[in-house]
Amino acid sequence: MKKAGVRAFYTNIMDRTEIISFEPQQYIVEGNMVVVLGQEHQKVKRSGRELKQKWVQIYTVENKLITKMEEFATSEEVG
């Protein structure tokens, strides 16, 4: 994904949700792979629904740049 694609991806998220908390909790680094475990709490602007998620993000880094990112998450509605 190019810089413009990454920017559009995150802009879309920020336009639709209010991030209440975003907490990376653990970083695991092995070679050119970085695994981040964390959780977040967000509110959907249109509906007011609140969601809590636990997630794992896996980054591949080459020449000090992120070349690949994958995310796996579970969600639950709260409030």
PDB file of N, CA, C and O in Angstrom:
ATOM      1  N   MET A   1       0.849  -1.175   0.000  1.00  0.00           N
ATOM      2  CA  MET A   1       0.000   0.000   0.000  1.00  0.00           C
ATOM      3  C   MET A   1       0.894   1.237   0.000  1.00  0.00           C
ATOM      4  O   MET A   1       1.829   1.327   0.795  1.00  0.00           O
ATOM      5  N   LYS A   2       0.622   2.154  -0.853  1.00  0.00           N
ATOM      6  CA  LYS A   2       1.401   3.388  -0.951  1.00  0.00           C
ATOM      7  C   LYS A   2       0.997   4.354   0.159  1.00  0.00           C
ATOM      8  O   LYS A   2      -0.015   4.155   0.831  1.00  0.00           O
ATOM      9  N   LYS A   3       1.800   5.405   0.342  1.00  0.00           N
ATOM     10  CA  LYS A   3       1.514   6.399   1.386  1.00  0.00           C
ATOM     11  C   LYS A   3       0.108   6.960   1.261  1.00  0.00           C
ATOM     12  O   LYS A   3      -0.584   7.107   2.268  1.00  0.00           O
ATOM     13  N   ALA A   4      -0.328   7.274   0.057  1.00  0.00           N
ATOM     14  CA  ALA A   4      -1.672   7.833  -0.137  1.00  0.00           C
ATOM     15  C   ALA A   4      -2.742   6.828   0.288  1.00  0.00           C
ATOM     16  O   ALA A   4      -3.765   7.215   0.853  1.00  0.00           O
ATOM     17  N   GLY A   5      -2.515   5.551   0.022  1.00  0.00           N
ATOM     18  CA  GLY A   5      -3.461   4.518   0.427  1.00  0.00           C
ATOM     19  C   GLY A   5      -3.543   4.374   1.936  1.00  0.00           C
ATOM     20  O   GLY A   5      -4.625   4.199   2.497  1.00  0.00           O
ATOM     21  N   VAL A   6      -2.402   4.448   2.582  1.00  0.00           N
ATOM     22  CA  VAL A   6      -2.368   4.374   4.050  1.00  0.00           C
ATOM     23  C   VAL A   6      -3.092   5.582   4.640  1.00  0.00           C
ATOM     24  O   VAL A   6      -3.886   5.448   5.571  1.00  0.00           O
ATOM     25  N   ARG A   7      -2.809   6.758   4.091  1.00  0.00           N
ATOM     26  CA  ARG A   7      -3.457   7.988   4.571  1.00  0.00           C
ATOM     27  C   ARG A   7      -4.976   7.880   4.412  1.00  0.00           C
ATOM     28  O   ARG A   7      -5.712   8.234   5.333  1.00  0.00           O
ATOM     29  N   ALA A   8      -5.457   7.400   3.266  1.00  0.00           N
ATOM     30  CA  ALA A   8      -6.894   7.253   3.017  1.00  0.00           C
ATOM     31  C   ALA A   8      -7.514   6.247   3.978  1.00  0.00           C
ATOM     32  O   ALA A   8      -8.621   6.464   4.472  1.00  0.00           O
ATOM     33  N   PHE A   9      -6.811   5.143   4.250  1.00  0.00           N
ATOM     34  CA  PHE A   9      -7.298   4.122   5.173  1.00  0.00           C
ATOM     35  C   PHE A   9      -7.541   4.721   6.562  1.00  0.00           C
ATOM     36  O   PHE A   9      -8.610   4.533   7.142  1.00  0.00           O
ATOM     37  N   TYR A  10      -6.552   5.439   7.090  1.00  0.00           N
ATOM     38  CA  TYR A  10      -6.692   6.004   8.435  1.00  0.00           C
ATOM     39  C   TYR A  10      -7.648   7.191   8.470  1.00  0.00           C
ATOM     40  O   TYR A  10      -8.332   7.392   9.473  1.00  0.00           O
ATOM     41  N   THR A  11      -7.711   7.977   7.406  1.00  0.00           N
ATOM     42  CA  THR A  11      -8.675   9.078   7.349  1.00  0.00           C
ATOM     43  C   THR A  11     -10.097   8.538   7.406  1.00  0.00           C
ATOM     44  O   THR A  11     -10.950   9.102   8.091  1.00  0.00           O
ATOM     45  N   ASN A  12     -10.353   7.456   6.695  1.00  0.00           N
ATOM     46  CA  ASN A  12     -11.674   6.821   6.708  1.00  0.00           C
ATOM     47  C   ASN A  12     -12.054   6.380   8.122  1.00  0.00           C
ATOM     48  O   ASN A  12     -13.185   6.595   8.556  1.00  0.00           O
ATOM     49  N   ILE A  13     -11.125   5.773   8.831  1.00  0.00           N
ATOM     50  CA  ILE A  13     -11.389   5.345  10.204  1.00  0.00           C
ATOM     51  C   ILE A  13     -11.698   6.550  11.086  1.00  0.00           C
ATOM     52  O   ILE A  13     -12.665   6.523  11.848  1.00  0.00           O
ATOM     53  N   MET A  14     -10.899   7.595  10.994  1.00  0.00           N
ATOM     54  CA  MET A  14     -11.071   8.771  11.856  1.00  0.00           C
ATOM     55  C   MET A  14     -12.350   9.546  11.515  1.00  0.00           C
ATOM     56  O   MET A  14     -12.935  10.178  12.394  1.00  0.00           O
ATOM     57  N   ASP A  15     -12.787   9.506  10.256  1.00  0.00           N
ATOM     58  CA  ASP A  15     -14.035  10.166   9.871  1.00  0.00           C
ATOM     59  C   ASP A  15     -15.251   9.452  10.453  1.00  0.00           C
ATOM     60  O   ASP A  15     -16.273  10.083  10.722  1.00  0.00           O
ATOM     61  N   ARG A  16     -15.145   8.154  10.645  1.00  0.00           N
ATOM     62  CA  ARG A  16     -16.296   7.354  11.073  1.00  0.00           C
ATOM     63  C   ARG A  16     -16.327   7.028  12.565  1.00  0.00           C
ATOM     64  O   ARG A  16     -17.382   6.691  13.103  1.00  0.00           O
ATOM     65  N   THR A  17     -15.188   7.125  13.232  1.00  0.00           N
ATOM     66  CA  THR A  17     -15.142   6.725  14.638  1.00  0.00           C
ATOM     67  C   THR A  17     -14.439   7.760  15.500  1.00  0.00           C
ATOM     68  O   THR A  17     -13.627   8.551  15.021  1.00  0.00           O
ATOM     69  N   GLU A  18     -14.771   7.733  16.772  1.00  0.00           N
ATOM     70  CA  GLU A  18     -14.057   8.514  17.781  1.00  0.00           C
ATOM     71  C   GLU A  18     -13.258   7.510  18.600  1.00  0.00           C
ATOM     72  O   GLU A  18     -13.832   6.604  19.203  1.00  0.00           O
ATOM     73  N   ILE A  19     -11.959   7.663  18.625  1.00  0.00           N
ATOM     74  CA  ILE A  19     -11.109   6.752  19.391  1.00  0.00           C
ATOM     75  C   ILE A  19     -11.103   7.222  20.840  1.00  0.00           C
ATOM     76  O   ILE A  19     -10.624   8.316  21.140  1.00  0.00           O
ATOM     77  N   ILE A  20     -11.629   6.403  21.727  1.00  0.00           N
ATOM     78  CA  ILE A  20     -11.670   6.729  23.158  1.00  0.00           C
ATOM     79  C   ILE A  20     -10.342   6.335  23.798  1.00  0.00           C
ATOM     80  O   ILE A  20      -9.793   7.083  24.608  1.00  0.00           O
ATOM     81  N   SER A  21      -9.830   5.166  23.437  1.00  0.00           N
ATOM     82  CA  SER A  21      -8.503   4.759  23.907  1.00  0.00           C
ATOM     83  C   SER A  21      -7.880   3.832  22.869  1.00  0.00           C
ATOM     84  O   SER A  21      -8.582   3.100  22.171  1.00  0.00           O
ATOM     85  N   PHE A  22      -6.563   3.873  22.779  1.00  0.00           N
ATOM     86  CA  PHE A  22      -5.790   3.025  21.872  1.00  0.00           C
ATOM     87  C   PHE A  22      -4.520   2.666  22.616  1.00  0.00           C
ATOM     88  O   PHE A  22      -3.680   3.531  22.865  1.00  0.00           O
ATOM     89  N   GLU A  23      -4.368   1.384  22.979  1.00  0.00           N
ATOM     90  CA  GLU A  23      -3.305   0.990  23.890  1.00  0.00           C
ATOM     91  C   GLU A  23      -2.480  -0.183  23.357  1.00  0.00           C
ATOM     92  O   GLU A  23      -2.862  -1.336  23.558  1.00  0.00           O
ATOM     93  N   PRO A  24      -1.365   0.085  22.686  1.00  0.00           N
ATOM     94  CA  PRO A  24      -0.432  -1.008  22.405  1.00  0.00           C
ATOM     95  C   PRO A  24       0.108  -1.501  23.749  1.00  0.00           C
ATOM     96  O   PRO A  24       0.512  -0.692  24.584  1.00  0.00           O
ATOM     97  N   GLN A  25       0.118  -2.810  23.965  1.00  0.00           N
ATOM     98  CA  GLN A  25       0.512  -3.335  25.265  1.00  0.00           C
ATOM     99  C   GLN A  25       1.805  -4.139  25.245  1.00  0.00           C
ATOM    100  O   GLN A  25       2.513  -4.206  26.249  1.00  0.00           O
ATOM    101  N   GLN A  26       2.110  -4.744  24.112  1.00  0.00           N
ATOM    102  CA  GLN A  26       3.321  -5.561  24.056  1.00  0.00           C
ATOM    103  C   GLN A  26       3.876  -5.540  22.640  1.00  0.00           C
ATOM    104  O   GLN A  26       3.125  -5.603  21.666  1.00  0.00           O
ATOM    105  N   TYR A  27       5.195  -5.450  22.535  1.00  0.00           N
ATOM    106  CA  TYR A  27       5.889  -5.474  21.251  1.00  0.00           C
ATOM    107  C   TYR A  27       6.813  -6.682  21.234  1.00  0.00           C
ATOM    108  O   TYR A  27       7.552  -6.930  22.187  1.00  0.00           O
ATOM    109  N   ILE A  28       6.761  -7.431  20.135  1.00  0.00           N
ATOM    110  CA  ILE A  28       7.635  -8.585  19.950  1.00  0.00           C
ATOM    111  C   ILE A  28       8.369  -8.357  18.626  1.00  0.00           C
ATOM    112  O   ILE A  28       7.739  -8.186  17.583  1.00  0.00           O
ATOM    113  N   VAL A  29       9.704  -8.357  18.677  1.00  0.00           N
ATOM    114  CA  VAL A  29      10.505  -8.091  17.480  1.00  0.00           C
ATOM    115  C   VAL A  29      11.359  -9.313  17.186  1.00  0.00           C
ATOM    116  O   VAL A  29      12.070  -9.821  18.053  1.00  0.00           O
ATOM    117  N   GLU A  30      11.271  -9.771  15.942  1.00  0.00           N
ATOM    118  CA  GLU A  30      12.107 -10.886  15.509  1.00  0.00           C
ATOM    119  C   GLU A  30      12.488 -10.652  14.054  1.00  0.00           C
ATOM    120  O   GLU A  30      11.635 -10.676  13.166  1.00  0.00           O
ATOM    121  N   GLY A  31      13.765 -10.426  13.822  1.00  0.00           N
ATOM    122  CA  GLY A  31      14.221 -10.135  12.456  1.00  0.00           C
ATOM    123  C   GLY A  31      13.560  -8.873  11.943  1.00  0.00           C
ATOM    124  O   GLY A  31      13.615  -7.828  12.592  1.00  0.00           O
ATOM    125  N   ASN A  32      12.929  -8.966  10.765  1.00  0.00           N
ATOM    126  CA  ASN A  32      12.261  -7.795  10.199  1.00  0.00           C
ATOM    127  C   ASN A  32      10.757  -7.781  10.489  1.00  0.00           C
ATOM    128  O   ASN A  32      10.004  -7.067   9.827  1.00  0.00           O
ATOM    129  N   MET A  33      10.320  -8.568  11.478  1.00  0.00           N
ATOM    130  CA  MET A  33       8.912  -8.626  11.835  1.00  0.00           C
ATOM    131  C   MET A  33       8.697  -8.033  13.232  1.00  0.00           C
ATOM    132  O   MET A  33       9.435  -8.326  14.172  1.00  0.00           O
ATOM    133  N   VAL A  34       7.666  -7.192  13.338  1.00  0.00           N
ATOM    134  CA  VAL A  34       7.273  -6.610  14.623  1.00  0.00           C
ATOM    135  C   VAL A  34       5.820  -6.984  14.855  1.00  0.00           C
ATOM    136  O   VAL A  34       4.962  -6.714  14.015  1.00  0.00           O
ATOM    137  N   VAL A  35       5.545  -7.606  15.993  1.00  0.00           N
ATOM    138  CA  VAL A  35       4.195  -7.992  16.373  1.00  0.00           C
ATOM    139  C   VAL A  35       3.784  -7.107  17.550  1.00  0.00           C
ATOM    140  O   VAL A  35       4.512  -6.991  18.537  1.00  0.00           O
ATOM    141  N   VAL A  36       2.611  -6.485  17.433  1.00  0.00           N
ATOM    142  CA  VAL A  36       2.118  -5.598  18.488  1.00  0.00           C
ATOM    143  C   VAL A  36       0.786  -6.134  18.969  1.00  0.00           C
ATOM    144  O   VAL A  36      -0.123  -6.357  18.169  1.00  0.00           O
ATOM    145  N   LEU A  37       0.661  -6.346  20.286  1.00  0.00           N
ATOM    146  CA  LEU A  37      -0.591  -6.762  20.891  1.00  0.00           C
ATOM    147  C   LEU A  37      -1.179  -5.564  21.617  1.00  0.00           C
ATOM    148  O   LEU A  37      -0.459  -4.835  22.299  1.00  0.00           O
ATOM    149  N   GLY A  38      -2.483  -5.355  21.474  1.00  0.00           N
ATOM    150  CA  GLY A  38      -3.079  -4.198  22.125  1.00  0.00           C
ATOM    151  C   GLY A  38      -4.589  -4.270  22.184  1.00  0.00           C
ATOM    152  O   GLY A  38      -5.210  -5.277  21.847  1.00  0.00           O
ATOM    153  N   GLN A  39      -5.158  -3.148  22.631  1.00  0.00           N
ATOM    154  CA  GLN A  39      -6.607  -3.039  22.724  1.00  0.00           C
ATOM    155  C   GLN A  39      -7.024  -1.597  22.483  1.00  0.00           C
ATOM    156  O   GLN A  39      -6.226  -0.670  22.621  1.00  0.00           O
ATOM    157  N   GLU A  40      -8.293  -1.427  22.119  1.00  0.00           N
ATOM    158  CA  GLU A  40      -8.814  -0.081  21.904  1.00  0.00           C
ATOM    159  C   GLU A  40     -10.292  -0.025  22.244  1.00  0.00           C
ATOM    160  O   GLU A  40     -10.971  -1.048  22.339  1.00  0.00           O
ATOM    161  N   HIS A  41     -10.765   1.182  22.423  1.00  0.00           N
ATOM    162  CA  HIS A  41     -12.169   1.455  22.709  1.00  0.00           C
ATOM    163  C   HIS A  41     -12.552   2.594  21.772  1.00  0.00           C
ATOM    164  O   HIS A  41     -11.890   3.631  21.749  1.00  0.00           O
ATOM    165  N   GLN A  42     -13.618   2.403  21.002  1.00  0.00           N
ATOM    166  CA  GLN A  42     -14.014   3.422  20.042  1.00  0.00           C
ATOM    167  C   GLN A  42     -15.527   3.583  20.009  1.00  0.00           C
ATOM    168  O   GLN A  42     -16.276   2.706  20.438  1.00  0.00           O
ATOM    169  N   LYS A  43     -15.951   4.723  19.490  1.00  0.00           N
ATOM    170  CA  LYS A  43     -17.369   5.027  19.351  1.00  0.00           C
ATOM    171  C   LYS A  43     -17.653   5.319  17.883  1.00  0.00           C
ATOM    172  O   LYS A  43     -16.968   6.130  17.259  1.00  0.00           O
ATOM    173  N   VAL A  44     -18.666   4.655  17.336  1.00  0.00           N
ATOM    174  CA  VAL A  44     -19.075   4.885  15.956  1.00  0.00           C
ATOM    175  C   VAL A  44     -19.872   6.190  15.930  1.00  0.00           C
ATOM    176  O   VAL A  44     -20.911   6.295  16.581  1.00  0.00           O
ATOM    177  N   LYS A  45     -19.392   7.174  15.186  1.00  0.00           N
ATOM    178  CA  LYS A  45     -19.998   8.508  15.192  1.00  0.00           C
ATOM    179  C   LYS A  45     -21.458   8.481  14.752  1.00  0.00           C
ATOM    180  O   LYS A  45     -22.292   9.139  15.374  1.00  0.00           O
ATOM    181  N   ARG A  46     -21.782   7.751  13.716  1.00  0.00           N
ATOM    182  CA  ARG A  46     -23.143   7.764  13.162  1.00  0.00           C
ATOM    183  C   ARG A  46     -24.172   7.153  14.114  1.00  0.00           C
ATOM    184  O   ARG A  46     -25.263   7.701  14.270  1.00  0.00           O
ATOM    185  N   SER A  47     -23.846   6.034  14.746  1.00  0.00           N
ATOM    186  CA  SER A  47     -24.827   5.314  15.573  1.00  0.00           C
ATOM    187  C   SER A  47     -24.647   5.545  17.069  1.00  0.00           C
ATOM    188  O   SER A  47     -25.579   5.320  17.842  1.00  0.00           O
ATOM    189  N   GLY A  48     -23.468   5.988  17.487  1.00  0.00           N
ATOM    190  CA  GLY A  48     -23.199   6.138  18.910  1.00  0.00           C
ATOM    191  C   GLY A  48     -22.795   4.828  19.590  1.00  0.00           C
ATOM    192  O   GLY A  48     -22.515   4.819  20.788  1.00  0.00           O
ATOM    193  N   ARG A  49     -22.762   3.718  18.836  1.00  0.00           N
ATOM    194  CA  ARG A  49     -22.364   2.426  19.417  1.00  0.00           C
ATOM    195  C   ARG A  49     -20.907   2.492  19.848  1.00  0.00           C
ATOM    196  O   ARG A  49     -20.073   3.109  19.187  1.00  0.00           O
ATOM    197  N   GLU A  50     -20.621   1.850  20.959  1.00  0.00           N
ATOM    198  CA  GLU A  50     -19.243   1.767  21.430  1.00  0.00           C
ATOM    199  C   GLU A  50     -18.753   0.336  21.289  1.00  0.00           C
ATOM    200  O   GLU A  50     -19.479  -0.620  21.566  1.00  0.00           O
ATOM    201  N   LEU A  51     -17.509   0.209  20.854  1.00  0.00           N
ATOM    202  CA  LEU A  51     -16.894  -1.095  20.660  1.00  0.00           C
ATOM    203  C   LEU A  51     -15.566  -1.143  21.391  1.00  0.00           C
ATOM    204  O   LEU A  51     -14.833  -0.156  21.437  1.00  0.00           O
ATOM    205  N   LYS A  52     -15.266  -2.293  21.958  1.00  0.00           N
ATOM    206  CA  LYS A  52     -13.939  -2.555  22.508  1.00  0.00           C
ATOM    207  C   LYS A  52     -13.337  -3.675  21.679  1.00  0.00           C
ATOM    208  O   LYS A  52     -14.012  -4.645  21.336  1.00  0.00           O
ATOM    209  N   GLN A  53     -12.060  -3.529  21.364  1.00  0.00           N
ATOM    210  CA  GLN A  53     -11.370  -4.524  20.562  1.00  0.00           C
ATOM    211  C   GLN A  53     -10.052  -4.912  21.209  1.00  0.00           C
ATOM    212  O   GLN A  53      -9.375  -4.089  21.826  1.00  0.00           O
ATOM    213  N   LYS A  54      -9.706  -6.175  21.055  1.00  0.00           N
ATOM    214  CA  LYS A  54      -8.354  -6.648  21.324  1.00  0.00           C
ATOM    215  C   LYS A  54      -7.794  -6.995  19.961  1.00  0.00           C
ATOM    216  O   LYS A  54      -8.503  -7.558  19.127  1.00  0.00           O
ATOM    217  N   TRP A  55      -6.522  -6.666  19.717  1.00  0.00           N
ATOM    218  CA  TRP A  55      -5.970  -6.870  18.393  1.00  0.00           C
ATOM    219  C   TRP A  55      -4.505  -7.283  18.433  1.00  0.00           C
ATOM    220  O   TRP A  55      -3.793  -7.112  19.422  1.00  0.00           O
ATOM    221  N   VAL A  56      -4.098  -7.842  17.289  1.00  0.00           N
ATOM    222  CA  VAL A  56      -2.706  -8.173  17.022  1.00  0.00           C
ATOM    223  C   VAL A  56      -2.378  -7.554  15.667  1.00  0.00           C
ATOM    224  O   VAL A  56      -3.077  -7.803  14.684  1.00  0.00           O
ATOM    225  N   GLN A  57      -1.332  -6.758  15.612  1.00  0.00           N
ATOM    226  CA  GLN A  57      -0.867  -6.175  14.356  1.00  0.00           C
ATOM    227  C   GLN A  57       0.516  -6.752  14.060  1.00  0.00           C
ATOM    228  O   GLN A  57       1.376  -6.822  14.938  1.00  0.00           O
ATOM    229  N   ILE A  58       0.712  -7.160  12.817  1.00  0.00           N
ATOM    230  CA  ILE A  58       1.983  -7.740  12.400  1.00  0.00           C
ATOM    231  C   ILE A  58       2.560  -6.866  11.291  1.00  0.00           C
ATOM    232  O   ILE A  58       1.942  -6.692  10.241  1.00  0.00           O
ATOM    233  N   TYR A  59       3.740  -6.324  11.531  1.00  0.00           N
ATOM    234  CA  TYR A  59       4.397  -5.441  10.570  1.00  0.00           C
ATOM    235  C   TYR A  59       5.651  -6.114  10.021  1.00  0.00           C
ATOM    236  O   TYR A  59       6.402  -6.751  10.760  1.00  0.00           O
ATOM    237  N   THR A  60       5.865  -5.965   8.723  1.00  0.00           N
ATOM    238  CA  THR A  60       7.121  -6.348   8.096  1.00  0.00           C
ATOM    239  C   THR A  60       7.854  -5.054   7.783  1.00  0.00           C
ATOM    240  O   THR A  60       7.289  -4.153   7.162  1.00  0.00           O
ATOM    241  N   VAL A  61       9.113  -4.957   8.211  1.00  0.00           N
ATOM    242  CA  VAL A  61       9.901  -3.738   8.044  1.00  0.00           C
ATOM    243  C   VAL A  61      11.108  -4.038   7.167  1.00  0.00           C
ATOM    244  O   VAL A  61      11.856  -4.983   7.417  1.00  0.00           O
ATOM    245  N   GLU A  62      11.284  -3.222   6.140  1.00  0.00           N
ATOM    246  CA  GLU A  62      12.443  -3.353   5.251  1.00  0.00           C
ATOM    247  C   GLU A  62      13.007  -1.962   5.005  1.00  0.00           C
ATOM    248  O   GLU A  62      12.265  -1.042   4.660  1.00  0.00           O
ATOM    249  N   ASN A  63      14.310  -1.800   5.180  1.00  0.00           N
ATOM    250  CA  ASN A  63      14.969  -0.503   4.996  1.00  0.00           C
ATOM    251  C   ASN A  63      14.312   0.597   5.822  1.00  0.00           C
ATOM    252  O   ASN A  63      14.138   1.722   5.353  1.00  0.00           O
ATOM    253  N   LYS A  64      13.952   0.259   7.056  1.00  0.00           N
ATOM    254  CA  LYS A  64      13.333   1.183   8.018  1.00  0.00           C
ATOM    255  C   LYS A  64      11.943   1.662   7.607  1.00  0.00           C
ATOM    256  O   LYS A  64      11.461   2.664   8.137  1.00  0.00           O
ATOM    257  N   LEU A  65      11.287   0.966   6.671  1.00  0.00           N
ATOM    258  CA  LEU A  65       9.934   1.301   6.242  1.00  0.00           C
ATOM    259  C   LEU A  65       9.023   0.097   6.429  1.00  0.00           C
ATOM    260  O   LEU A  65       9.448  -1.042   6.235  1.00  0.00           O
ATOM    261  N   ILE A  66       7.775   0.341   6.806  1.00  0.00           N
ATOM    262  CA  ILE A  66       6.789  -0.732   6.904  1.00  0.00           C
ATOM    263  C   ILE A  66       6.369  -1.100   5.486  1.00  0.00           C
ATOM    264  O   ILE A  66       5.858  -0.259   4.745  1.00  0.00           O
ATOM    265  N   THR A  67       6.584  -2.354   5.112  1.00  0.00           N
ATOM    266  CA  THR A  67       6.228  -2.807   3.773  1.00  0.00           C
ATOM    267  C   THR A  67       4.965  -3.659   3.764  1.00  0.00           C
ATOM    268  O   THR A  67       4.365  -3.878   2.711  1.00  0.00           O
ATOM    269  N   LYS A  68       4.565  -4.139   4.938  1.00  0.00           N
ATOM    270  CA  LYS A  68       3.359  -4.959   5.024  1.00  0.00           C
ATOM    271  C   LYS A  68       2.796  -4.834   6.427  1.00  0.00           C
ATOM    272  O   LYS A  68       3.543  -4.755   7.402  1.00  0.00           O
ATOM    273  N   MET A  69       1.457  -4.818   6.525  1.00  0.00           N
ATOM    274  CA  MET A  69       0.797  -4.767   7.827  1.00  0.00           C
ATOM    275  C   MET A  69      -0.435  -5.662   7.766  1.00  0.00           C
ATOM    276  O   MET A  69      -1.225  -5.590   6.824  1.00  0.00           O
ATOM    277  N   GLU A  70      -0.585  -6.499   8.776  1.00  0.00           N
ATOM    278  CA  GLU A  70      -1.773  -7.340   8.917  1.00  0.00           C
ATOM    279  C   GLU A  70      -2.340  -7.092  10.300  1.00  0.00           C
ATOM    280  O   GLU A  70      -1.596  -6.823  11.243  1.00  0.00           O
ATOM    281  N   GLU A  71      -3.670  -7.184  10.426  1.00  0.00           N
ATOM    282  CA  GLU A  71      -4.291  -7.007  11.734  1.00  0.00           C
ATOM    283  C   GLU A  71      -5.363  -8.073  11.924  1.00  0.00           C
ATOM    284  O   GLU A  71      -6.126  -8.390  11.012  1.00  0.00           O
ATOM    285  N   PHE A  72      -5.396  -8.611  13.132  1.00  0.00           N
ATOM    286  CA  PHE A  72      -6.401  -9.582  13.524  1.00  0.00           C
ATOM    287  C   PHE A  72      -7.030  -9.044  14.799  1.00  0.00           C
ATOM    288  O   PHE A  72      -6.321  -8.672  15.734  1.00  0.00           O
ATOM    289  N   ALA A  73      -8.385  -9.002  14.841  1.00  0.00           N
ATOM    290  CA  ALA A  73      -9.037  -8.361  15.976  1.00  0.00           C
ATOM    291  C   ALA A  73     -10.316  -9.081  16.371  1.00  0.00           C
ATOM    292  O   ALA A  73     -10.961  -9.737  15.553  1.00  0.00           O
ATOM    293  N   THR A  74     -10.661  -8.945  17.631  1.00  0.00           N
ATOM    294  CA  THR A  74     -11.959  -9.362  18.128  1.00  0.00           C
ATOM    295  C   THR A  74     -12.658  -8.110  18.655  1.00  0.00           C
ATOM    296  O   THR A  74     -11.996  -7.202  19.156  1.00  0.00           O
ATOM    297  N   SER A  75     -13.970  -8.051  18.548  1.00  0.00           N
ATOM    298  CA  SER A  75     -14.709  -6.872  18.997  1.00  0.00           C
ATOM    299  C   SER A  75     -15.901  -7.297  19.848  1.00  0.00           C
ATOM    300  O   SER A  75     -16.453  -8.386  19.695  1.00  0.00           O
ATOM    301  N   GLU A  76     -16.268  -6.402  20.739  1.00  0.00           N
ATOM    302  CA  GLU A  76     -17.498  -6.576  21.487  1.00  0.00           C
ATOM    303  C   GLU A  76     -18.137  -5.215  21.660  1.00  0.00           C
ATOM    304  O   GLU A  76     -17.457  -4.216  21.895  1.00  0.00           O
ATOM    305  N   GLU A  77     -19.455  -5.188  21.541  1.00  0.00           N
ATOM    306  CA  GLU A  77     -20.172  -3.932  21.728  1.00  0.00           C
ATOM    307  C   GLU A  77     -20.357  -3.694  23.224  1.00  0.00           C
ATOM    308  O   GLU A  77     -20.673  -4.613  23.979  1.00  0.00           O
ATOM    309  N   VAL A  78     -20.155  -2.453  23.633  1.00  0.00           N
ATOM    310  CA  VAL A  78     -20.321  -2.079  25.040  1.00  0.00           C
ATOM    311  C   VAL A  78     -21.217  -0.855  25.123  1.00  0.00           C
ATOM    312  O   VAL A  78     -21.422  -0.147  24.136  1.00  0.00           O
ATOM    313  N   GLY A  79     -21.736  -0.622  26.293  1.00  0.00           N
ATOM    314  CA  GLY A  79     -22.504   0.598  26.549  1.00  0.00           C
ATOM    315  C   GLY A  79     -23.757   0.767  25.821  1.00  0.00           C
ATOM    316  O   GLY A  79     -24.443   1.773  25.997  1.00  0.00           O
TER     317      GLY A  79
END
